[in-house]
Amino acid sequence: MRIILAEDSTLLREGLKMVLGALGHTVVAEVADAPALLAAVTAAASQSPSAPAVDAVITDVRMPPTHTSDGLKAALQLREIYPELPILVLSQYITTAYARELFASGAAGLGYLLKDRVGDIEEFAAALEAIATGGTVIDPDVVQHLLGGGTSNLGLAASEADKPTAGHGGGALAALSPRELEILRLMAQGCSNAEIEAALFISPATVAKHVGNIFDKLGLPADTGNRRVRAVLAFLRG
């Protein structure tokens, strides 16, 4: 993939370049601040108006000029201009407000990961591949924080999803039974059906029935793509 990389730390930027190169990707531009990121993507788009000149953008959340959420704001601005541009946002800290803001207008082709995940090459590679193919990636620790729980080594990835925000008190979720909410919470933690069975000491058929009920009550019919993550994001949206 051809990637534009935005990271103000020279050490981290060089490290990311090495990892991306080892994965077979090419960093076509590297920048250290949000305005330069916007300029780099614009320049790349102008060079190849008939076909994408960039396959993905990787950006830090906090960058110059203000060292607050400049990278995130640049990512959101880029998505307004280029709605199908895959963007992976990296953050040093768990800041759920950033995650909610990133996914507020849609989730396809977007990812939010903590920088610690980059150390796991396979997980980082999978996240990058997911967003490049229209997927959604949410760091599991961010999900756990949104849910008010502990940490998990299980992530969430799918090819399309709705916008998430914190909370689970109203809307379509009000129709779910306590057991269905419990199962949906485990799904949000990245648990498979088998892991839900083990955690709740229930049968595979019971889990499948509850999951089917969750999909039905959330208005996610069988022909709706990626129902599992769409349900999870509905839970986070509340």
N, C-alpha and C positions, 0 to 999 in steps of 0.2 A: 504494500500500500504506500501511497504518497501522502506524507503526513506533515502538517505544520505544527510545530512544537512551541508552546509559550510557557516559559518558566524563568523567573527572575534570578534564581540561584544558579550560578554558573556550574557548580559542582553537580547539582541535581539534573540540570539540563544535559550536561555531558554524559551523566550516567544513564539518563533516559535514551539518549541517542545511541549509546552502546547497546542497550537492551533491545531497542527497536531494530537496530542493524542486525543483531544476532537473530532476530525473528524474521529477517528477510524484508523488512520495510525500509523505506527511504525517507529521510527527513529533508523535505524540499526547502524548508525555511525554518529558522529558529529565531525567536524573539524574546525579549526580556520585559516587555510591558504591554499593557492592553491596547494602546493606540497602535503600536507596531503590529500587534496581532491582526487588528482590523485591516490595516494597510496591506499586510502580507496576503491575507485571504482575498482582498479586493484585487490586488495585483495578479494573483494566480488566476482568478476568475476572468480577468480582462485578457489574459494571454491565451485563454482557451474558451471562448464564449460558447462554442458548440458542444463541448464535452467537459466533464469535470476535470480540472487540473489538480485537484486535491481530493483524496479519498477520505480523510479524516483530520480532525483537529484535536490536539491534546493541550489542555490549558490548566494552569494553576488557578485556584480561586483568587488568592490574594497576590496582587502584583502592583507595581507602580502604575499610575503616578500616586495614588493615595494609599496603597498597601492595605486596602480593605477588601472589597469584593469586586475589584476592577476586572479581574479575569472572568468571573461569572457574568458580570454585566456585558462584557464583550461577547461572551458565548451566546447570551440571550439576543443580543443585537444581531449577531451573525445568523442566528436561526430565523429571525424575522426577515432577513434579506435572502438567505439561502435555506429554506425550510427543510430540505432533504440532506443538508450537510451533517454527517455524523460528528458528534462532539463528545469527547470524554473529558470530564472535569475532575481534577485531582485536588484533594484538600488535605492539609496537614492535621486538621482537627475535625472532630465530629460536630458539625454545625447544621442542625436539622433545618434551620430556616433557609440555608443555601439550597439544600436538596429540594425542599418544597418549592422554592422559587424557580429552580431549574426545570422542574417537571410541571409547572403550573399551566403551560399551554400545550402540553402533549409530551409524550415520552419516547416515541419511536426514534431510534438512532441517537439516543442520549444515554450517557452514563455518568455516575457520580461515585468515585472511589476515593478511599483514603490512600495517602501516598505509601503507607506501609504495604499495601497490596502489590505494589510494583515489585517488591522483593520476591514475591511468588510469581515466577516467570510464567508458569502455566496459567495461573489465574488471570494475570494481566493480559496475556495473549488471548485468552478466551473472551475477556471483557472487550478488548479491542475488536475482535472478530464479530462479536455480538452487535456492537453499535454500528459497525461498518455494513452489516447486513440488515439494518433497520431495527435492531434489537434494543432492549432496555436493560441497563445494568445498575443495580443499587447496591452499594456496599452493605454487607450484612450487619456491620456494627452500627451503621446509620439507621437501618431498619429497627434494630433492637432498641436504639435510643428513642426513636419515634414511638415505639411501643412501651417504653419505660421498663424494658427488661434487661437481661444481661447480654453477653456477647455470644456469637455463634460463628462457626467456621463455614457456614453455608450461605451462599449468595443467591441473588435473584437475577435471572436473565430471561428475556423473552423477546420475540420479534416485534411486538407492538404493545402499547399499554396506554391507559388513561392517566390523567394527572393525579399525583398524590399530595395530600396534605395531612397533617396530624389529626388524630381524633377518630372516634368510632362510636359516636353517640346518636346519630340520627340518619335521615335519608333512608336509602334502601336497606341499610344495615339494621334498622329498627325491626325489620321483618324476620331477622334471623333469630333462631332459638339460642339459649345460652350455650348449648353443646356445639351448634354450628359456629357461633362466634369463637368458641374455644378452638375449634378446628381451623377456622380461618386465621386465627392468631398464629397457630403453628405453621400454617402455610406461609404466612408472612415472614416467619423465621427461616424459611427455606426448606421446611421438612417435606419429605416425600410421603406418599400414602403409607408406605411400610413404617416409616419413622413415626407417623401419627398413630398408627396401630399400636406400636410399642409404647409410646408415651402415654396413651389413654387406656391401654389394655382392652381394646375393642377389636372386632374381627375385620378382615379386609372388606367384606360385604357392607358392614356398617359404615366404615369410612367412605367407601364409594358412594353409598346412599346419601350421606351427609354432604359430601362434596358436590354431588349432583344437585341436591337441594339448594346449596349455596349459589351455584351457578344460575339456577332457575330464578331464585329470589332476587339476584342482582341483575337479572335481565341479560344473561350471557348464554344465548342458545348455542347448540353444538357447532353451528357454522360460524361462530365468532372466534377469530383467531386468538390463540394464547390466553385462554380463559383463566388459567391459574394465576398468572401474574396480573391480569386485569382485575381479578377478584382481590388480590392482595393490595393493589393500588387503590381500589375502592375502599378497602379497609383503612388504609392510611389516610385517605381523603376524608373518611368519616361521613 
